């Protein structure tokens, strides 16, 4: 790689990161706008559920069926086109006059978001030096977390100065359109994908992931994604409530949960850096430590300091597991089916993310004991994900043997 190519590749990496920051913003936009929407439309909190779920359903379909087109048409085209499309639809959402219109818009926005993520992960890894493919794929996912944080800050500011829920969707439309313009002028195509497409055709359909060469690892990757995303959404949705049930105020519970997200940022960076040397073993170790941390949280009624520290540790290792999973899966598939592989893994993982909050509700309805016993729920999924990562590590070693 020449110096000029290197600069262009790292510039492209930054642009891909920005596209995911914007994606994280739009993923959280409806959540941030929800209280204002409830008031303006005179509906109950229960009525807002379909709106909050619509984008997740769209992400599932976009990741599984639209994202794989990046292996054929190019990552660049899918990322730019999807950013522009869901930006326009977000502006349309700001003009919606009914909840069904908003639900439809959020569903379509989700499809665009679902198409961007697998291609962004794949392209980030392919723009980096080969030895850093897994690290770059893992690291780039942190952009979504940043974007979600920015969404909260922007929404709070807009509401404080007197703007309504529409302003959040307008911001969520302008930002991806601006990023799409930047990507059009500055984002390079994946060099690895271009070279591979000249030598071998794109797999195109899920059948390419289930050939004898890929079937075992594909099924293991799907299982790991579903389990880890289920745990992530279970914890994100319920930790503030569970902490409050420990006797803390709503403000204290929010603060403790927030520092847990800070731990997640640290864990995501550390895990991604470790992927430069190890891949699936990092997933196994992080998932196992996360499970041990859950057992500690469930074991006793901890004081404020100990509870906060344990929440930070669980954030480090659960988010670290997800980032390591993204990076390891991206490095597992060849370039010509990488977006296909990541798209289906992330799409099926969304099934886990939808089930996560429901698992918490079901456990409480079934009479889960003390509030701290909630932390027992993620242990088994995390340990199973660790075992799947160990299996995938062994498969990778066998494939790399001369």
C-alpha positions in Angstrom: 0.0 0.0 0.0 1.4 3.4 -1.0 1.4 6.4 1.4 -1.4 8.0 -0.7 -3.5 4.8 -0.6 -2.9 4.6 3.2 -4.1 8.1 3.8 -7.2 7.4 1.6 -7.9 4.2 3.5 -7.8 5.8 6.9 -9.8 8.7 5.7 -12.4 6.2 4.5 -12.3 4.5 7.9 -13.2 7.9 9.5 -16.0 8.4 7.1 -17.4 4.9 7.8 -17.2 5.7 11.5 -19.2 8.9 11.0 -21.8 6.9 9.1 -22.3 4.7 12.1 -22.4 7.6 14.5 -25.3 9.0 12.5 -26.9 5.5 12.4 -26.7 5.3 16.2 -28.4 8.7 16.4 -31.3 7.5 14.2 -31.6 4.2 16.0 -32.3 6.1 19.2 -34.3 9.0 17.7 -37.7 7.5 18.3 -36.8 6.5 21.9 -35.8 10.1 22.6 -38.9 11.6 20.9 -41.3 9.1 22.4 -42.4 11.1 25.5 -43.2 14.1 23.4 -45.0 12.0 20.8 -47.2 10.5 23.6 -48.2 14.0 24.7 -48.8 15.4 21.3 -50.9 12.5 20.0 -52.7 12.0 23.3 -51.9 8.3 23.4 -50.8 6.0 26.2 -47.3 4.6 26.8 -48.5 1.2 25.8 -49.6 2.7 22.4 -46.0 3.8 21.6 -44.7 0.2 21.6 -45.2 -0.4 17.9 -43.3 2.8 17.0 -40.3 1.8 19.1 -40.3 -1.8 17.7 -40.8 -0.8 14.0 -37.2 0.2 13.4 -35.9 -3.1 14.9 -38.1 -5.1 12.6 -36.8 -3.0 9.7 -33.2 -3.5 10.7 -33.7 -7.2 10.7 -35.0 -7.2 7.1 -32.4 -4.7 5.9 -29.5 -6.6 7.4 -30.6 -9.9 6.0 -31.9 -9.1 2.6 -30.5 -5.6 1.5 -27.1 -5.6 3.1 -25.8 -8.6 1.1 -26.2 -6.6 -2.1 -23.0 -4.9 -1.0 -21.0 -8.0 -1.9 -22.3 -7.6 -5.5 -22.8 -3.9 -6.1 -20.1 -2.7 -3.7 -20.1 -1.6 -0.1 -19.8 2.1 -1.0 -23.0 2.1 -3.1 -25.1 0.5 -0.4 -23.8 2.6 2.4 -24.3 5.9 0.5 -27.7 5.0 -0.9 -29.0 3.7 2.4 -27.9 6.7 4.3 -29.5 9.1 1.8 -32.7 7.0 1.8 -33.3 6.8 5.5 -32.3 10.5 5.8 -35.1 11.5 3.5 -37.6 9.1 5.2 -36.7 10.7 8.6 -37.6 14.1 7.2 -40.9 12.6 6.1 -41.4 11.2 9.6 -41.2 14.8 10.9 -44.3 15.6 8.9 -46.3 12.6 10.0 -49.8 13.3 11.4 -50.6 9.9 12.8 -49.0 7.1 14.7 -49.4 4.6 11.8 -47.5 7.0 9.5 -44.7 7.3 12.1 -44.6 3.5 12.4 -44.3 3.0 8.7 -41.5 5.6 8.5 -39.6 4.1 11.3 -39.9 0.7 9.7 -38.4 2.0 6.5 -35.7 3.8 8.3 -34.8 0.6 10.0 -34.4 -1.2 6.7 -31.9 1.5 5.6 -30.0 1.3 8.9 -29.9 -2.5 8.7 -28.3 -2.3 5.2 -25.6 0.1 6.3 -24.2 -1.7 9.4 -22.9 -5.0 7.8 -21.4 -3.1 4.9 -19.8 -0.5 7.2 -18.3 -3.2 9.4 -17.0 -5.1 6.3 -15.6 -2.0 4.6 -13.9 -0.7 7.8 -12.0 -4.0 8.1 -11.1 -4.1 4.5 -9.7 -0.6 4.4 -7.4 -1.4 7.3 -4.2 -3.4 6.9 -5.0 -7.1 6.7 -3.6 -7.9 10.2 -6.0 -5.3 11.6 -9.1 -6.4 9.8 -10.8 -7.9 12.9 -9.8 -5.0 15.1 -11.1 -2.4 12.6 -14.4 -4.3 12.2 -14.8 -4.4 16.0 -13.7 -0.8 16.7 -16.0 0.7 14.1 -19.1 -0.5 15.9 -18.3 1.9 18.7 -19.7 4.6 16.4 -23.2 3.4 17.1 -22.8 3.8 20.8 -21.4 7.4 20.3 -24.4 8.2 18.1 -26.9 7.0 20.6 -25.2 9.2 23.2 -25.3 12.2 20.9 -29.0 11.5 20.2 -29.8 11.9 23.9 -27.9 15.2 24.2 -29.4 16.7 21.0 -32.9 15.7 21.9 -32.5 17.1 25.5 -31.2 20.4 24.0 -33.9 20.7 21.4 -36.7 20.0 23.9 -35.2 22.5 26.4 -35.3 25.3 23.9 -38.9 24.6 23.0 -38.8 22.4 19.9 -41.1 19.3 19.6 -40.5 15.7 18.6 -40.4 16.7 15.0 -37.1 18.4 15.5 -35.4 15.1 16.5 -36.5 13.5 13.3 -35.4 16.6 11.3 -31.9 16.3 12.8 -32.1 12.5 12.1 -32.8 13.4 8.4 -30.3 16.2 7.9 -27.3 14.3 9.5 -27.4 11.2 7.2 -28.0 13.3 4.1 -24.9 15.4 5.0 -22.9 12.2 5.7 -24.1 10.7 2.4 -22.7 13.7 0.6 -19.3 13.4 2.3 -19.2 9.7 1.6 -20.0 10.3 -2.1 -16.9 12.5 -2.4 -14.5 10.7 0.0 -15.4 7.1 0.6 -13.3 4.5 -1.4 -14.5 1.1 -2.4 -13.1 -2.0 -0.6 -9.9 -3.0 -2.4 -10.3 -6.5 -1.2 -13.8 -6.8 -2.6 -12.7 -5.4 -6.0 -9.9 -7.9 -6.2 -12.0 -10.8 -5.1 -14.9 -10.0 -7.5 -12.5 -10.1 -10.4 -11.4 -13.6 -9.4 -14.6 -15.2 -8.0 -18.3 -14.5 -8.1 -20.2 -13.2 -5.2 -22.2 -15.8 -3.2 -25.3 -13.7 -3.4 -27.7 -15.7 -1.3 -27.7 -17.3 2.1 -27.0 -20.6 0.4 -23.4 -19.4 0.1 -23.1 -19.3 3.9 -24.5 -22.9 4.3 -22.1 -24.7 1.9 -20.1 -27.5 3.6 -17.1 -25.1 3.9 -19.1 -22.5 5.9 -22.2 -24.3 7.4 -20.8 -25.2 10.8 -19.2 -21.8 11.6 -22.2 -19.9 10.1 -24.7 -21.7 12.5 -22.3 -21.1 15.4 -22.0 -17.4 14.5 -25.8 -17.0 14.2 -26.2 -18.6 17.6 -23.6 -16.4 19.2 -25.0 -13.2 17.8 -28.6 -14.0 18.9 -27.4 -14.9 22.4 -25.1 -11.9 22.9 -27.6 -9.3 21.5 -30.4 -10.8 23.6 -28.2 -10.2 26.7 -27.3 -6.7 25.6 -30.9 -5.6 25.1 -32.0 -7.4 28.3 -29.4 -5.5 30.3 -30.0 -2.2 28.6 -33.7 -2.3 29.1 -33.8 -3.6 32.6 -30.7 -2.5 34.6 -32.1 1.0 35.5 -35.3 -0.6 36.8 -33.5 -3.4 38.7 -31.1 -0.9 40.3 -34.1 1.2 41.4 -35.7 -1.9 42.9 -32.6 -2.2 45.0 -33.7 0.9 46.9 -32.0 3.6 44.9 -33.8 6.7 43.5 -34.5 7.1 39.8 -31.7 9.6 39.5 -29.2 7.3 41.2 -30.3 4.3 39.1 -29.9 6.3 35.9 -26.4 7.5 37.0 -25.2 3.9 37.8 -26.6 2.6 34.5 -24.9 5.5 32.7 -21.4 4.7 34.1 -22.1 1.1 33.0 -22.4 2.4 29.4 -19.1 4.2 30.0 -17.6 0.8 30.9 -19.0 -0.5 27.7 -17.1 2.1 25.7 -13.9 1.0 27.4 -14.6 -2.7 26.8 -15.4 -2.1 23.1 -12.0 -0.4 22.5 -10.0 -2.9 24.5 -11.6 -6.0 22.9 -11.2 -4.5 19.4 -7.5 -3.9 20.0 -7.0 -7.4 21.3 -8.5 -8.7 18.0 -5.3 -7.7 16.2 -3.7 -10.8 17.8 -6.6 -13.0 18.9 -10.1 -13.2 17.6 -12.6 -15.9 18.7 -10.6 -16.5 22.0 -11.3 -12.8 22.9 -15.0 -13.4 22.5 -14.8 -16.6 24.7 -12.8 -14.8 27.4 -14.9 -11.7 27.5 -18.2 -13.6 27.5 -17.0 -15.9 30.3 -15.9 -12.9 32.5 -19.2 -11.2 31.8 -21.0 -14.3 33.0 -18.9 -14.4 36.2 -19.7 -10.7 36.8 -23.4 -11.5 36.5 -23.1 -14.2 39.1 -21.4 -11.8 41.4 -24.2 -9.2 40.9 -26.8 -11.9 41.7 -24.9 -13.2 44.7 -25.5 -10.4 47.2 -27.1 -7.0 47.9 -24.0 -4.9 47.2 -23.4 -1.4 48.5 -23.4 1.6 46.2 -19.6 1.5 45.5 -19.4 -2.2 44.9 -22.6 -2.3 42.8 -21.4 0.6 40.7 -18.0 -1.1 40.1 -19.7 -4.4 39.1 -22.1 -2.6 36.7 -19.1 -0.9 35.1 -17.3 -4.3 34.8 -20.4 -6.0 33.2 -20.5 -3.1 30.8 -16.8 -3.6 29.9 -17.2 -7.3 29.2 -20.7 -7.5 27.7 -20.1 -4.7 25.2 -16.6 -6.0 24.7 -18.1 -9.4 23.8 -20.3 -7.8 21.1 -17.5 -5.8 19.6 -15.2 -8.8 19.5 -18.0 -10.8 18.0 -18.5 -8.2 15.2 -14.7 -8.2 14.4 -14.2 -12.0 14.6 -17.2 -12.7 12.4 -16.1 -10.2 9.8 -12.7 -11.8 9.6 -14.2 -15.3 9.3 -15.8 -14.8 5.9 -14.0 -14.0 2.7 -14.6 -10.6 1.1 -17.0 -11.8 -1.5 -19.5 -12.9 1.1 -18.5 -10.8 4.1 -21.5 -8.4 4.0 -23.8 -11.4 3.4 -22.3 -13.2 6.4 -22.4 -10.1 8.7 -25.9 -9.1 7.4 -27.5 -12.5 8.3 -25.6 -12.7 11.6 -26.8 -9.2 12.6 -30.3 -9.8 11.3 -30.8 -13.1 13.2 -29.1 -11.4 16.1 -32.0 -8.9 16.1 -34.3 -11.7 17.0 -32.3 -12.0 20.2 -32.5 -8.2 20.7 -36.3 -8.3 20.4 -36.5 -11.3 22.8 -34.1 -9.7 25.4 -36.5 -7.3 27.1 -39.3 -9.9 26.9 -37.2 -12.4 28.8 -36.9 -9.9 31.7 -40.7 -9.3 31.7 -41.4 -13.0 31.6 -39.0 -13.7 34.5 -40.7 -11.0 36.6 -44.2 -12.4 35.8 -43.0 -15.9 36.8 -42.1 -14.6 40.2 -38.3 -14.0 40.0 -37.1 -13.6 43.6 -35.1 -10.6 44.8 -34.3 -7.9 42.2 -30.6 -8.9 42.2 -31.6 -12.4 40.9 -32.4 -10.8 37.6 -28.7 -11.0 36.9 -28.9 -14.8 36.8 -30.7 -14.6 33.5 -27.8 -13.6 31.3 -25.4 -16.2 32.7 -26.4 -19.2 30.6 -26.6 -17.3 27.2 -23.1 -15.8 27.9 -21.6 -19.2 28.7 -23.1 -20.8 25.6 -21.8 -17.9 23.5 -18.3 -18.5 25.0 -18.6 -22.2 24.1 -19.6 -21.3 20.5 -16.6 -19.0 20.3 -14.3 -21.8 21.5 -15.7 -24.0 18.7 -15.1 -21.3 16.1 -11.6 -20.7 17.4 -10.8 -24.4 16.8 -12.4 -24.3 13.3 -10.3 -21.2 12.5 -7.1 -23.0 13.7 -7.8 -26.0 11.5 -8.5 -23.8 8.4 -5.2 -22.0 8.9 -3.2 -25.1 9.2 -1.0 -25.8 6.1 
